[in-house]
Amino acid sequence: MKTGMQFVLRKGRRVRLSLPHFISNRKVKDRLFCYIFEQDRAALLQLYNALNHTDYREEQALRIVTLDNVVYMAMHNDVAFLLLGTLNLYEHQSTLCPNLPLRFLLYLAAEYEGLVAGMGGNIYGQTLIPLPSPQCVVFYNGETETEDEQYLCLTDAFAEENGGKQSSCLELKVRMLNINRGHNRRLMADCGRLDEYSRFVERIRLLRKNGLSADEAIDQAVIYCIDHGIMEDILLPFRAEVKKMLLTEYNERKYMKMFRKEAREQGMKEGRQIGLETGREEGRQIGLEEGLEEGIQQERTRLLETMLQNGASAEQLSELTGVPVGEIRQLLRE
């Protein structure tokens, strides 16, 4: 069974297929962040407690509901889980993206559809369907400097009218936390696994800056972290798997940089072409206007010369044509 949201054409319209296409992702995650927190419920519960300042202990109460390849988001929705009346969506980002609220909105819609279908709810019925409240969180560890914590709002994307935002019945806030070393110290202190992940990534980044290849940097970072007791329980038994995950991330990041570079170059090329075409069109227009003006001037001069040769005075011509007397006398002298 396909796991993505499927659309088919019916009478010229794109119609979404039935709910069985929404199923939990059972594959092993190919992102280290996902692997750490989806495979280790204790670590995920610890992260939840650190974010919400709670102290829940029952790991079995946590239910993973991550969906795979939903809508346009084949770029991986990392971790989704239900806990005590909340639907928690956690995503890891190494690049800044202003469209995260929209992505979470689409993902939430798919999650709620799946949950309602699972409980046999009728959205057209007279009974209110209970829904878990959403909590959307992004863990950012890219190299662009950002605040410790900020909120991205869906309403920021809504079109403005007359310089001000339009009122809206819909809002979605995404909490974005910087998990690079030195940021959100309390969060790191309350969630040891997140702190270890941050230190591991920082070590790889430092080795890369020292000139090592991605492959060499990951190997040396793994050795360093094992020697210093950082994620030792994951790196020792799953060293090959971790390396494969990280290399996949680095390769995709490199590909995306190349893709953006090609897109910029293509955009510049198209921009130059449009500029040339626009310039040629503007040149033709300016030439036409200048030629027309010159033609009018020549015709006016010819008429004035003819009338002067027929005995009209400069004053009479000025009165008839509106041309200043001085200009007519200059024509006479020429």
N, C-alpha and C positions, 0 to 999 in steps of 0.2 A: 504493500500500500504506500502511495506517495505521502510524504510528510508535509509538503509545502501547501500554501493556500493556492488552490487551483481555480482558474477562470476559463470559461468557454464562451464562444460567440453564439448568441441566440437572438435571431431577428435583429441583427445589427447592434446588440448590446452585450457588454461583458458581464456575465452572470457568474457569481461565485458558486462553487460546488458545495456539496453537503458537508456537515460537520465531521464525519469520520476521517476527513483528511487532516484534522488537527489532533496529533497524538504526541505524547511526551517523547523527547529525544532519548533513546536508550544507548546511543553510541558513546564510546569513550571520547571525552572532549579533546580537541586538538589545540587548546590554549592552556598554558600552565595555570593561570589564574582560575579558570573554570575547573581544571583538574583538581586543584588543591581544595577548593571550597565545595564542589559538588560531590567529590568522593569522600570527603571527611565531614560528616555531619556535626561532629563536635566543634570543628573549626568554624563551620558556617553558623552554628548557634552562637558561638563566641563572638563572631563578627556582628550578628544581629544584636546581641546584648550590648556590645560596645557602641553601636550606632544609636541605640534607643535607650541606653542607660537602664537596662533591665537586668534581671538575673535568673532567666529561665534555665532549667536544667534538663528537661525531658527532651532528649534528642529524637525520640520516636514521634513526638508531636509535630515534627517538621516534615513536610511532604513536598518533595521535588516535583515541579510541574513545568519544567523547562520545555518549550516548544522549539522545533527545529525548522529553519528556513521559512520563516513566516513572512508573507507579503514580499516586500522588497529587501528584507533584512537577511539575506544569505550571508551577510558579513558577521554573523554569529551573535545571537542573543545569549548572553553568558549563563546566568543562573536565575531561575525563578522558583520560588517556593512559597507554600502556604504555612502560616504559623499563627495560631491564636487570633483568627479573624482578619489577618492581613495577607495581602498578595504582594510579595516582595520581589521586585525585579532589580537585579544587580548586574551591572555591565562594566567591563574593564575597557578603558580607552587609552591609547598612547598618542592620539591626535585629537585636537579640539574640533568639535563639530556642533555648530549652532542648531542643527536639525534634530538633536536628540529628543526634545519633547515630542516632535511629530513621530519619530520612530517608536517611542514608548507608547504613544497613543494607539498606533496601529497594532503594536504587540499586545497591548491591554485588551483591545477589542477581540483579538483572536483568543486570548486567554479566557475572557469572560464567556465567549461563545462555547468554548470547550467545557468550561465548568458548568454552565447552564445545561448543556446537552447531557453531561454526565449525571446531573442530579434529576434529569427528566423534567426540568422546569418549562413552563409555558409562558413566553414573554407576552402573549396576547390574553392571558388569563386574568382573573380578578384577584389572584393571590400574589402578594408581593414576594419576589424572589430575593432572598438574602444574598448579598455579595460581600466578599472580603474587600476591605479598603486597600487601595494600592499605595505602595511605597516605592518610588523610582529613584535609584541611587546609581551614580557613575563614579568609579574609582579611576582617577586619572594619574598616569605616571609618565607623561610625555616630557619632552625637553623644553617646551615653551613654558615660561614662568607664569604661574597663575596664583590666585589667592588660595588659602587653605580650604575655604568652603565658599561656594556660590550656588545660586539657583538659576536655572534656565527655565523660562516660561513659554508656554505655547502661544500666549497672546502676543509675544514679541514678534511673531511671524505674521500676524494679521495685518492686512493692508491699512494704511493710514489715510484719513480723509481730512483735507484742509489743515494739515499740520498736526492733527491729534489722532489718538487711537479711537477706533470704533468700539463701542460697548459690545461685550460678548457674553453669551450664556455658558461658555466653555473655557476652562482653564486647566492646565496640567503643569505641575512644577516638578522639575528634575533636580535632585540634590547632587551636586558634583563636588567630590572631595579629592584634594591633591594628596596622593600617597607617596610622593617622592620623599627621600630622607630629609628630615628637618621640618617637615610639615605635619600638621595634625598630631602633635606629640601625645596628646591624651588618648586619641583613638588608637595609636600604635601601642601605647602602654597597656590598653585594655584588651587588645587583640594581638597576642604574640605572633600568631601565624601571619597576619598581614604585615607586621613589622619585619618578620623574617623574609617574606616575599620582597618587600621594598629594599632590604639590604642586599639580597641576591641580585636584583635588577641593577642596583647602583654599582655593584661590583663588576658586572658585565659591562656596563656603560663606561666605567673608569678604564677597564682594560682595552676597550675599543678605542677610547681617546688616546691611549698610549700606543696605538698603531697595530694592535692585534686584529686578525681577521675574526669574523663572527664565530667561526668554528673554534679557534684557539681561545677566544675570550670566554666562551661558554665552558670549555673544558677546565680552564684555570679557575674560573669562578666557582664551579662545582667543587673542585678540590679545596679551594679556600673555605667555602661554606661548610663542607664536611669537617674540615680540621677545626673550625670554630663553632661547631654545633648548631649551624644555621640550616634548618630544613633537612637535617641529617636523616630523619626517618623516611623522607621522600627521595632524597638524592642518592642514597646508598642503594636501595633495591630497584629504583626506577631511573637510574642515571641515563640510560640510552633513550628511554621514552621522553624524559625531560629535555634532553638535547634536541631530539627530533621536533618537539613542540616549539622550542625557542627558535630553531633554525627556520621552521615554517613561518613563524611570526616575522623574523628578520627578512626573509625572502619576499613575503607579501608586502612588507613595508617598503622594501626596495622597489618592488614592482609598482606600487602605488606612486612612489616618487617619480619613477620613470613615466608613468601614465600621466601624472599631473604636468611634468615637464613637456611631454609631447602635446598635451592639450594646450598648454600655454603657447608653445611654438606654433601650433596650428591656428590658435586664436590670433596671434600676432600676424601670421601670414594672411589670414582672412581679413584682419583689420587693415593691413597695408593695402590689400587688393581693393577693399571697399573705399579706402582713402584715395587711392589713385583714380578709381572710377568716379568717386564724388568730386575729386579735384578736376578731372576732365570735364565733367558735367558743369561744374561751377565755372570753369574756364570758358566753355562754350557759351554759357549764359552771359558771363561778363563781356566776352568778345562781341556777342550779339548786341548787348546793350550799348557798348562803346561804338560799334559800327553804326547802329541806329542813330545814336547821338551825333556822330560825325556826319552822317548823311543829312540829318536835319540842318546842321550848321552850314554845310556846303550849299544846300538848297536855299536857305535863307539869304546867304551871301549873294548867290546868283540873282535872286529876285531883287535884292536891294541895288545891285549893280545895274540891272536892267532899268529900274525905275529912276535911278540917278541919271543914267544916260538919256532918258526921255524928258529930263528937265525938272524933276521933282527936287525940292530942297531937303536939306537934312532935317529941318524942323517938321516939315510935312510928313516925311517918312517916319519920324519918331512918333508923331501923333497917330499915324495910321497903324503902325506895327508894334508899338510899345518898346522898340529898341532904343536905348539911350542915344541922345544926340551925339555924345562924344564917340561912341562906337561907330556911328555912321560916318562921322568926319574922319575917323581913323581909316575907315574903308576907302574914303575918297582920296586920302593921302597915299594909300597903298596902290 
